[in-house]
Amino acid sequence: MIPGSIDEKYTIVEHLGNGSYGHVYSVRRNSDGELLCCKDISYSMHLQKGRELLRSEIEVTCSLNHPNVIRFLEVYHDEAKERYQIIMNLYQDDLLLYYRRMKKLGVQVDEQFIWCVLIAVLKVLAYCHNPLLHNGKAIIHRDIKPANILLTGTDGIVVTDFGVCRETVGGDQNMTYIGTPLYMPPEARYGKYSTSFDIWSLGCTMYEVITGKYCIVGTNDDEFDRRRRERSSGFPPFEGYSPDLHQVVQAMLVYDADERPTAAMLLGHPAVQRRIRAFTGNDDDPENGTETFFPAINQTIAQTICNAGKDKGDLPPPQAYPQPPSPPPLPPVKPSPQVGNPSVVDNVFKSPSSDDFIQESTTPLMRAVQRNDMAEVRAHLGDAGKQRTDGFTALMFAAMSNNLEAARLLVDKEANIIGINGFTALAWARTLKREECARFLEPIEGSNPKAVSV
């Protein structure tokens, strides 16, 4: 790590987004004018455990050496301002934006492209999960999803956002509830994590890209669990795609983590081997963790991206990446000036990944809290305890806008609920420096062992 800040070597060009981790900027390197990305992560509100965890996550990502894994070009540690600044390449597209553009254009995502992405991500996971390559420790990503698979016109794919990855030393681990609920496997509910976690998430990701719909949806833990069991028991063939693709995706969505195949096993699957031979002209040894790069596959991905939608007219311009891994915005409303700070909700939740299902799972109580309408909050207290599809609750919205009056009404039913990235309402209040709500929630949620420490 480099002591100090990026100020001498880089000039900030544009603020791209923010999330629970901090801010993302495009920056220009002063020496040659190259446009890059900077992730600015503050730890000023973290407790000691959280600070150690953050440093460990950065060090784990820096240790990875794979052509399809995001690479930190430089990491700056500004101790005076209690922050890390991470310089990376700036990517313009990801798998989420790509498949949604195809869907909007009425174009089915090409099966050959899907196989290429699937094989490339499996190779990344086989590399990360192999303890022989990481000093005896397997590395679990824990947030594989379309938005974290970047697409480039030169290198094919790059897997990013290892900010929630963990090292494990054999077997399952009891860990913090972290990730994105839509892609979490059944065992995550109980804090049990192994490399099988990433296999389930990849299965959900491929299902979504193929069908254009989320694989697992629900509004609470019990409903999510029921839907996971349903998916695990089988689902109809993919219309317009081969039985082989259906078989491989189904294999990743086995409910029991111990029965789920490893990345290496999936790479050895006959259907996958047939595609590898078609792309490269050679068989692949799935146990060889150092053989991780298929130029032919990456070239196919890059070519598909460049040619995508040409027969349907010009595509909308891609958005700069990284985008904040945050939920979509609530519908715009006229805020009341009496209570809290509703503008923070819109600022935190700007994201390209808006989806009708998430909007449908937003309860009247959540909307009332967001617009600080206390009469409506009281009228809809029957909704207390419900989580949106992305894991958010009305209490979390109250904490983010520093609406102490709403927080007092909601705390009995919504305290200690874990949301996206392992955050409770208290974690949001701390992160956004909402001091009144943080002081109120501290004695209630401060000792939650499963929540992220900030």
Sequence and secondary structure as in RCSB ss.txt:
>XXXX:A:sequence
MIPGSIDEKYTIVEHLGNGSYGHVYSVRRNSDGELLCCKDISYSMHLQKGRELLRSEIEVTCSLNHPNVIRFLEV
YHDEAKERYQIIMNLYQDDLLLYYRRMKKLGVQVDEQFIWCVLIAVLKVLAYCHNPLLHNGKAIIHRDIKPANIL
LTGTDGIVVTDFGVCRETVGGDQNMTYIGTPLYMPPEARYGKYSTSFDIWSLGCTMYEVITGKYCIVGTNDDEFD
RRRRERSSGFPPFEGYSPDLHQVVQAMLVYDADERPTAAMLLGHPAVQRRIRAFTGNDDDPENGTETFFPAINQT
IAQTICNAGKDKGDLPPPQAYPQPPSPPPLPPVKPSPQVGNPSVVDNVFKSPSSDDFIQESTTPLMRAVQRNDMA
EVRAHLGDAGKQRTDGFTALMFAAMSNNLEAARLLVDKEANIIGINGFTALAWARTLKREECARFLEPIEGSNPK
AVSV
>XXXX:A:secstr
 EES STTTEEEEEEEEEETTEEEEEEEETTT  EEEEEEEE TT  HHHHHHHHHHHHHHHH   TTB   SEE
EEETTTTEEEEEEE B EEHHHHHHHHHHHT    HHHHHHHHHHHHHHHHHHH GGGTTT EEE     GGGEE
EETTTEEEE  GGG EEE SS EE    S GGG  GGGGGTEE THHHHHHHHHHHHHHHHSS SS  SSHHHHH
HHHHHHHT     TTS HHHHHHHHHHT SSGGGS  HHHHHTSHHHHHHHHHHHSS   TT TT    HHHHHH
HHHHHHHTTGGG        B               SSSS THHHHHHT  S   HHHHHT  HHHHHHHTT HH
HHHHTGGGTT   TTS  HHHHHHHTT HHHHHHHHHHHTT   GGG  HHHHHHHTT HHHHHHHHHHHTT TT
S   
